[in-house]
Amino acid sequence: MKILTVEETQAVLTQSGINDPLSANVAITESTEALLYAWHDHPYHQILFARKGTTQVEGPDGRYLLPAGHALWIPARTRHRTMIRDLEGLSLFLEPATMASCSPSIRAFPVSAVMEEMMFHALRWPDGAQHPGPLAQSFFQTLTLLCQDAIQGEGSSDFILPRATHPALVRAMDAALMDPGRASLGGTLKEAGMSERSFRRHFGRETGMSWQQWITQARLFHAATLLARGQRVTDVAAETGYASLSAFAQAFSRLLGTSPGVFRNRSQ
């Protein structure tokens, strides 16, 4: 994976025209290269769509999973960094005035077949809604309304792994994310330098989740990434700490809304 510096990330944004709004909505194909962008923000709202592959975006409140067939809504001026792995997708960059009533926080939402085709069709206009003639303007207006309806719809989800601000918790969570399948409460307590009682109290207060809920979700996020790379379901279950394939499938389906096998095939 190529890790971009702040300067390299800003250069990509400048080259794409995202740092200097044109008062127009634009669509840009995302890189298929494995990349980690540095922390950044931009004056556009962003809708990042994954047709294939799985992407994770880290924002102010935590780490968000973007499964294949979904898009991620990132409001304008929201600091974030994006980790792309084998992604086939694109980003829509929308001027803030066109999506003023949408969620103020990052969230994922499913993309219908019609919306998917429209998103890729938007690439025919490199200068977006500023393209001369009424067709581009009308097209982007319709696409924007469809996206807004999907973001606010019942199918939207946060797919978020919350983060903490307490330095000891941050240290322990970062260590657990290095190998979530093997992370244990005992090792996490040692990393945090806290008693179990104190750790559980602080952790619940900052994340709104218990440690077990959080590490389970971290393992499933990791599983989604491994499955998107084409690894076998049985291998992924073992890698993420599940002794039972049925228990893994049940937990994965509960979070992602589909079985590991279907998710793997859809992501390829």
C-alpha positions in Angstrom: 0.0 0.0 0.0 1.2 3.5 -0.9 0.9 5.9 2.0 0.6 9.5 0.8 1.9 12.4 2.8 -0.1 15.5 3.5 1.6 17.3 0.7 1.0 14.4 -1.8 -2.7 14.2 -0.7 -3.1 18.0 -1.3 -1.5 17.7 -4.7 -4.0 15.0 -5.7 -6.9 17.2 -4.5 -5.5 20.3 -6.4 -4.9 18.3 -9.6 -8.5 17.1 -9.4 -9.8 20.6 -8.8 -11.3 19.6 -5.4 -9.5 22.3 -3.5 -10.9 25.1 -5.7 -14.6 24.6 -6.1 -16.1 25.4 -9.5 -19.6 25.8 -8.1 -20.5 22.6 -10.0 -21.0 19.0 -9.2 -18.3 16.7 -10.7 -17.7 12.9 -10.9 -14.1 11.5 -10.7 -13.0 7.9 -11.1 -11.1 6.7 -7.9 -7.7 5.1 -8.2 -7.5 1.3 -8.2 -4.1 1.4 -6.5 -3.9 0.5 -2.9 -3.6 4.0 -1.2 -3.8 5.6 2.2 -4.6 9.3 1.9 -3.4 11.6 4.7 -5.9 13.5 6.8 -7.6 16.2 4.7 -10.8 18.0 4.0 -12.3 19.9 1.1 -15.1 22.4 0.4 -17.1 19.9 -1.5 -19.5 17.2 -0.1 -18.2 13.8 -1.3 -20.1 10.6 -2.1 -17.6 7.8 -2.5 -19.0 4.7 -4.2 -17.5 1.2 -4.2 -18.7 -1.0 -7.1 -16.1 -3.6 -6.1 -13.6 -3.9 -3.3 -13.8 -2.6 0.2 -12.7 0.8 1.5 -12.3 2.3 5.0 -12.5 5.9 5.8 -11.4 7.4 9.1 -13.3 10.4 10.3 -13.7 12.5 13.5 -15.9 9.9 15.2 -14.2 6.7 14.1 -13.4 4.3 11.3 -16.1 3.7 8.7 -16.5 0.7 6.5 -17.6 1.1 2.8 -18.7 -2.3 1.5 -19.1 -3.0 -2.2 -22.5 -1.8 -3.5 -22.6 1.0 -1.0 -21.6 4.7 -1.0 -20.2 6.8 1.8 -21.5 10.3 2.4 -18.7 12.7 3.6 -20.0 16.2 4.4 -17.9 19.2 3.2 -15.1 20.3 5.5 -15.1 17.0 7.4 -11.6 15.9 8.2 -11.0 12.3 7.1 -8.5 10.0 5.6 -9.2 7.2 3.1 -7.7 3.7 2.8 -8.4 2.3 -0.7 -7.7 -1.4 -1.5 -8.5 -2.8 -5.0 -11.4 -0.4 -5.4 -13.5 -0.1 -8.5 -15.5 3.0 -7.9 -15.8 6.8 -8.1 -16.5 9.9 -6.1 -19.1 12.5 -6.7 -18.1 16.0 -5.4 -21.1 18.2 -4.8 -21.3 21.8 -4.0 -22.6 22.3 -0.4 -25.7 24.3 -1.4 -27.1 21.3 -3.3 -27.1 18.9 -0.3 -27.8 21.3 2.6 -30.4 19.1 4.3 -28.3 15.9 4.5 -26.7 14.3 7.5 -23.9 16.4 9.1 -21.9 13.2 9.8 -20.3 10.5 7.6 -22.6 7.6 6.8 -23.0 4.7 4.4 -26.0 3.9 2.2 -26.9 1.3 -0.4 -26.8 2.2 -4.0 -29.5 1.0 -6.4 -28.7 -0.3 -9.8 -30.2 2.9 -11.4 -28.1 5.1 -9.2 -24.9 3.1 -9.9 -25.4 3.5 -13.7 -26.1 7.2 -13.3 -23.0 7.7 -11.2 -20.7 6.2 -13.9 -22.7 7.9 -16.7 -21.8 11.2 -15.0 -18.1 10.6 -15.9 -19.0 11.6 -19.5 -18.9 15.2 -18.4 -15.4 16.0 -17.1 -16.4 19.5 -16.0 -19.6 18.2 -14.3 -22.7 20.4 -14.2 -20.7 23.3 -15.7 -20.8 21.5 -19.0 -22.5 23.7 -21.7 -26.1 22.8 -22.4 -29.0 21.8 -20.2 -28.6 18.0 -20.2 -25.6 17.9 -17.8 -27.2 20.3 -15.4 -30.5 18.4 -15.4 -28.7 15.1 -15.1 -26.6 16.2 -12.1 -29.7 17.7 -10.4 -31.6 14.4 -10.7 -28.6 12.4 -9.5 -28.1 14.7 -6.5 -31.8 14.3 -5.5 -31.5 10.5 -5.8 -28.4 10.5 -3.6 -30.1 12.8 -1.0 -33.1 10.5 -0.8 -30.8 7.4 -0.4 -28.7 9.1 2.3 -31.8 9.9 4.3 -33.5 6.6 3.7 -34.0 3.7 6.0 -31.3 1.6 4.3 -28.5 4.0 5.3 -26.1 2.9 8.1 -23.2 4.2 10.0 -20.9 1.1 9.6 -18.7 2.8 12.2 -16.0 1.6 14.5 -16.0 4.4 17.2 -12.8 6.0 18.3 -11.8 7.5 21.7 -9.9 10.6 22.7 -8.4 9.3 26.0 -4.7 8.7 25.2 -4.6 5.3 27.0 -7.7 4.1 25.2 -6.3 5.3 21.8 -3.1 3.4 22.5 -4.9 0.2 23.4 -7.4 0.5 20.5 -4.5 1.0 18.0 -2.7 -2.0 19.3 -5.9 -4.1 19.0 -6.4 -3.0 15.4 -3.0 -4.3 14.5 -4.3 -7.9 14.8 -8.0 -7.8 15.9 -8.4 -11.5 15.6 -5.9 -12.2 18.4 -6.6 -9.1 20.5 -7.6 -10.0 24.1 -9.0 -8.0 27.0 -5.9 -8.8 29.1 -3.5 -7.6 26.5 -5.6 -4.5 25.9 -5.7 -3.7 29.7 -1.9 -4.0 29.8 -1.5 -1.7 26.7 -3.8 0.9 28.3 -2.3 0.6 31.8 -5.7 0.5 33.4 -7.6 -1.7 35.7 -10.5 -3.6 34.1 -13.1 -1.6 36.0 -11.6 1.7 35.0 -11.0 0.6 31.4 -14.6 -0.6 30.9 -16.0 2.6 32.4 -13.9 5.0 30.2 -14.4 2.8 27.1 -18.1 2.7 27.4 -18.4 6.4 28.1 -16.2 7.4 25.1 -17.4 4.9 22.4 -20.9 4.1 23.5 -20.0 0.4 23.1 -18.7 -2.3 25.4 -15.2 -3.6 24.7 -16.6 -6.9 23.4 -19.0 -5.2 21.0 -16.2 -3.0 19.7 -13.6 -5.7 19.2 -16.3 -7.9 17.5 -17.0 -5.1 15.1 -13.3 -4.5 14.5 -12.9 -8.2 13.6 -15.8 -8.0 11.2 -14.4 -4.9 9.5 -11.1 -6.8 9.1 -13.0 -9.8 7.8 -14.7 -7.6 5.1 -11.3 -6.4 3.9 -9.9 -9.9 3.7 -13.0 -11.2 1.9 -12.8 -8.3 -0.6 -9.3 -9.5 -1.5 -10.7 -12.9 -2.4 -9.6 -14.9 0.7 -11.6 -18.0 1.5 -14.4 -17.7 4.1 -13.0 -20.4 6.3 -9.6 -18.8 6.3 -11.1 -15.4 7.1 -13.1 -16.8 10.0 -10.0 -18.3 11.6 -8.0 -15.1 10.9 -10.5 -13.0 12.7 -10.7 -15.2 15.8 -13.8 -17.3 15.1 -13.6 -21.0 16.0 -17.0 -21.7 14.5 -17.8 -20.9 10.9 -21.5 -20.6 11.7 -20.8 -18.1 14.4 -18.7 -16.0 12.0 -21.4 -16.1 9.3 -24.1 -15.1 11.7 -22.1 -12.2 13.1 -21.0 -11.0 9.7 -24.6 -11.2 8.3 -25.9 -9.3 11.2 -23.5 -6.4 10.6 -23.3 -6.3 6.8 -26.7 -7.7 5.9 -25.4 -10.5 3.7 -23.4 -13.7 4.1 -19.6 -13.7 3.9 -19.7 -15.8 0.7 -22.1 -13.4 -1.1 -20.1 -10.4 0.2 -16.9 -12.0 -1.1 -18.3 -12.7 -4.6 -19.9 -9.2 -4.8 -16.6 -7.5 -3.9 -14.6 -9.3 -6.7 
